[in-house]
Amino acid sequence: MATSSIIENIRVNNPKVLEEYVDAMERIGKDVHPRTDDEKTGVIDDKVRIRAFMTKVLAREGTKA
């Protein structure tokens, strides 16, 4: 998803907040690293990671695993 579509509806009326936002975006841009194979795919087959993820999701929703 393009950044422009994500921030399209953001309106900033405070110049200080705008400066902080731009600074944060620039910092993030400097921390770019090549993605690992694990980061490139959306498929997770590690049962421990899946269970940990679902436990977090269900806890947020107030449901027990």
Stockholm file with secondary structure:
# STOCKHOLM 1.0

chainA/1-65         MATSSIIENIRVNNPKVLEEYVDAMERIGKDVHPRTDDEKTGVIDDKVRIRAFMTKVLAREGTKA
#=GR chainA/1-65 SS CCHHHHHTTCCCCCHHHHHHHHHHHHHHHHTCCCCCHHHHCCCCCCHHHHHHHHHHHHHHHTCCC
#=GC SS_cons        CCHHHHHTTCCCCCHHHHHHHHHHHHHHHHTCCCCCHHHHCCCCCCHHHHHHHHHHHHHHHTCCC
//
